[in-house]
Amino acid sequence: MRSKISGKAIIATSGGVDSTVAAVLAHRAIGDRLHCVYIDTGYMRKGEGEGIREMLGKIGIAVDVVDAREKFYSALRGIASPEEKRKAIGELFIRSFEEEARKSGAEFLVQGTIAPDWIESGDGIRDNIKSHHNVGGLPKEYRLKIVEPLRDLYKDEVRAVGKALGIGEKAYSRQPFPGPGLAIRIIGEATPEKAAVLQQATSIVEEEIESSASKGECKLPWQYFAVLLPTRTVGVLGDKRAYGYTIGVRAVESIDGMTASYSELPHSLLARISNRITRELKDNVNRVVYDITSKPPATIEWE
Ligand code: XMP
C-alpha cells in the first residue's frame, strides 16, 4: 500500500543541469506542492532569471525570482579566501531558502547535489578539495529537511535522466554552472563591479564558442567560461598607458567533471574572444589568457 505523502517543498534552480533536472523530478513527484525559486545572487549569468523562467515555464513549472543581490554583495564584502566565500554563500543560500520556505509553508528543501559535489567536499575519508555550495558550505543548523534525488549520480547520468524526463535537449545538455556562480570565478574579493565585468566577459565567451560550434568550426566543449583575475597589468589604450585586469578563458572536455582536459579551441576563435573582451571591456580589461591545464592537477573552476 502506498503511504500518503504530504507537505510542501522548495527548490532553488541555478540554471545548471543538476538543479533543472532535480526541479523537474520533484515537480513530477509532488506537482504544485513544489515551490520553485531562482535566487538572483548578483553573481549569475546575464539574463539567467528570464531564461530559467522560460525554460521551466515550457514544462509547466512556475519560477519565482528572488532579488537577493544586495544581501550577497554585502555578505561577500572583504572576503578573499575561496573556502570562506563558498561557506558565506552556502549559509546565505540556506537562509534565503528558509525565508522563501516560510512564505510558502515548505518543510523540505530539494537540492540538485550530485556525487562529485559531496566527494570533492570531503566526507571524512577524502580530502576537502573545495566545499561545494550545497554541501560543505551549509551551516551546522538548518531547519529545512534536505532531499537530494540526484545524490548518487554523475553528470552524464543526470543528463540521461533529463533526457528520459523529456525536458528538451537545450535543458539537459546545457553546460554545468556552479551554484556559487561568478563569485568563485572572480579570484579574490568578488565586488559588484567585478561581477558586472565578468558577466559581460562570460557572455562573450559563451556567444563566441557557441557560434563557432554551431558553424562546425569546433566541438562544443563540456564547459566553457571566463574568470577574472585580481592582479592588474600594464597595457596601452590608444596612445595612453592602461592598467587593467586579466580575463582567463577556460574550456574543458570531460564526462563527469571528476577529471577534465583543456579544449583545443581554434586560435581564430580565441583571437575573436580576446578582441571582443578587450574592446568591449576596454576600461577594465587589457589582457586575456587561455587556461591550458587539465584536471588534475588543476580543478575546472579556479576556486
Ligand atoms: P571543479 O572545479 O571541482 O568542478 O573541478 C567540477 C564541476 O563542478 C562544478 N562546481 C560546482 N557545482 N556547486 C555546484 O553546483 C559548487 O559549489 C561547485 N563547484 C564546482 C564545476 O562548475 C564543474 O562543472
Residues whose N, C-alpha, C, O or C-beta is under 5 A from the ligand:
A	BS01	XMP	S131 H132 H133 P176 F177 P178 G179 P180 G257 T299 I300 E301
